Amino acid sequence: MHRGSYRMMKRIKTRSYWLTKCNHALPTALAITLAGGIILFAPVPAGSEPINPFENGIRTLSKHGEGKDSRKSIARLRNPEAPVRILPLGDSITQADMGHQSYRYNLWVKLIDAGVNFDFVGSMNMNLNANPTWPDYKGRSFDPDHEGHWGWRADEILNGFPDQRDERLSEWLKTYTPDIVLIHLGTNDVFRSQSTSGTADELKQVIKVLRDDNPNVVILLAKLIPVLNMGVNSFIDELNSRIEAIAVETGNPASPVIVVDQN
């Protein structure tokens, strides 16, 4: 069990609210973003129109648009017959506990329905304490891989702990390379009174580490979902107000950063 696993157990009632909300809201938002904000298509000749947006292979255009030509270099990224590698990256909202399937399951179902050839990646394959029941769907078993670390702050995802330096993002990325990363990080930073500017800087550093591994990675950066504590929500709103700016500052045509508004 990772060191951060038990740190937030005293807030389990609040977390149950988060996790229940995420089971329904997050996969819908991400599926919409994947369908409308990111274009998935196989390599096509320059100047021609994209084919079925859910063909195998990941090729990107921001929903705000970079122009058709932006896909030309991205279309050469990888074998279009290979699955799109999707990394769910975050904290307990990503990991979930034994009583919640997590948003990952509902997203998995939606992507199967959309016909996307994909593979969830990550060093983890367990929810907190134990896995829930994930029903098979259309003859397939759930892919539990993820990088959700219960109770961890953004800086801990980046740096690990003094006695566990091998448990950090740069080390995990030695075992896989994602094409798309779903980031929902910062809630524990808020709960532990970390500065908003410091957390924003750490999110930028997370994006840098992901790009060091794959310069063409697509980032879906979530605004944090609200919590039951209205006092804490004011600080979540403060951090969320920085998310758009992070996307603008760090996004580029080869590796877009697309905001998913969960708030």
N, C-alpha and C positions, 0 to 999 in steps of 0.2 A: 504494500500500500504506500502511495506517495505521501510525503511529509504533510502536504497541505490537505490531506483527505478529511481530517477530523476538525479542522480549525473553525468551520462555520456551522457545525452541527447544532449549536444553540439557536441558530436562526432557521431551523428546519421548517417551521410553519411558514415563514416568509418564502423560503426556497420552494416549498411545495406550490405556493402561488405562482412563483416564477416558472417552475417547470411545467405546471399545467398550462399556463399561458403559452409557453414556448412550444408545447406539443402541437398546438393548433396554429398559432400566429406565425412563427418563424418559418416553417416549411412552406407555407403559402406565399409569404413574402419572397423567400429565396427562389421558389419555383417561378414566380412572376418575373423576378429579376433575371433568372436564367432564360426565360422565354422572351422577355421584352428588352431587357437591359443588356444581355449578352447574346450575340448571335452564334449559334453552334452550326458549323457547316464543314464539309470536306473541302480540300483544296480545289480551287476553281481557277480557270485562266483569268488573267488581269482583264478587267473591263466587262466581264460577264456577271450575271446576277447570281447570288447565292442560291443553292438548292434548298431542299427541306432543312429548316433550321435545326432539326434534331438529328441530322445525320451524324455518323461517327466522327469523332475528332473535335477538338476545341479550337475555335478560331474566334477572335474577339473584336467587338466594336462596342464602345461605350454607348449607352442609350442616348447620350447627348450628341454622339456622332463625331467621328474623326475624319469622315469622308470615306468613300469606298476604297481608295487606294491604301488605307491603313491596314487592310487585311492582307496585303500581298506578302509582306515579310513574315507576318504571323502565320500565314497559311503553310509555311514551310517548316513549322515547328517540329512536327512529329508525325509518325505513321498514323494516318487517319483511321486505320483499322484497330488501333490500340484504344483501350478505354480511357476516358477522361478521368484523371486522378484528382479527386476532390478531398481536401483536407479540412475537416471540421476542427477548428482551433479555438480554445477558450477555457472556461472554468467549469463550474458545476452546471451551468446552463447548457453547456455542450455535453458534459459527461452524463448528467442525470444520475438518479439513484435507482435502487432496485424496484421502487414503486412507480417509476416513470420510464416510458420507452425512450424519451428524449425526442427533440425535434428531428433528430437524424433518421428515425424510422419513418416518420411521415414524409420527409423529403425523399427518402429512398423510394417509397411507394409512388410519389408523384413523378420522379424521374423515370421509373420503370414505365409508368403510364405514358410518359412523353416519348418513350423510345430511345432515350439517351443511353449510349454505351459508356458506363462509368464504373469507377472503382473508388470507394472510400479508402483513404490511407491514414496512417497514424501509428504511433507506438503502443497505443492503448486499445484494448478490445473489451473492457469491462466497465459497467456502471459502478457507482459507489456500492461497496459491500457485496453485491451480486447482480447478475443480469436479470432483467424482467423477461417475461414471455414476449418474443417477437414473432408473430405469426408469419409463416411463409406466405409469399404473394406471387401469384402467377407462376408457380413452380420454382420459385427462387427463395433461398434462405437469406435472411438479413445479413448485411455486411457490417459488422460492429466496429470496424477500425475507426479510431478517432484520436484527437489530441486535446481532450477536455480534462482539465486538472482541477478537481474540486478544491475550492478555497484559495487558488493561486492568484496572485496579482500579476500585472503585465511584466513588471521587472523580474519576477520569479520565473515566468515563462522564458524570459530572455537569459537570465543568469543562473538559474537553479538555486541551490543552497550551498553554503560553505563545505558541507560534507557530502554533497551530491552534485558535483559540477558536471557529471555526465548526463544529468537529468535537466536538459535545457534544449531550447529550440534548435540551435545549431547542431547539436549532437543527434537529435531525432532525425533531422534532415539528411543525415548520412545514410539512412536506411530507406528513404523514399524521396521522390521529387514530385510535388503536386503541380498540377496545371491550374487549379482553382483552389483558393483558400477562403473559407468562411470564418471570419473573425468576429467573435463577440467577447471582448475583453474590457475590463475596467471596473466592473461592479465591486470586486473585492478591494480594489484601490480606493474607491469611494468610501466603503465601509471602514477602512482602516485609516481614513483621513489623509490619504496621499494627496499631494497638490494636483490640481487639474492640469496645470502646465507640465508637471513632471510626467503624469500619466500620458498626456498627449505626445510628449517626446518619446516615451517608451513605445507607444503604438507605431510611431514613425520608424523606430529602430526595429520593431518586429517586421515591418514591411521590408526594410533594408536587408535583414537576415534572410527573409524569404526570397528576395531578388538575388542575393548572392548565390543562392542555390539554383534559381531559375529566373533569368532576367526577363522572361516573358510570362511570368505568373500573373494570373488574374486575381485580384483581391476584391472580395465582397466584404466591406467593412460595416458592421452593424452599429447603429445607434442603440444604446442600452435600453432594455425594457425597464419599465418602472417597477418600483417595489411598494410594499404596503406602508412603509414609513415615509410620510410626506416630507419630513425634515431631510431625510436622505435623498428624496427625489429631487430636491432643489439642487443638490450637488451633482446628481446624475444629469439633470438638465444642463448644468454648467459644462460638464464634460461632453455631452451630446452636441452642444453648440460649437465645439471644436472639430467635430467629426467631418463636417463638410469641408472645412479648411484643410484638414489633413489630407482628404481625398484630392483636393485641388493642388495642394503643394507637392504631393508625392506621386500623383498619377502621371502616366505618360502613354503615348500611343502603343508602345510595345507591351506595357504592363499597366493596364488601367486599374484604378481604384474606384469602385462603385459603391455608393452608400446605400445600405438597406435600412430604412427607417422603421425600427421596431418599437419606437416610443409612442 
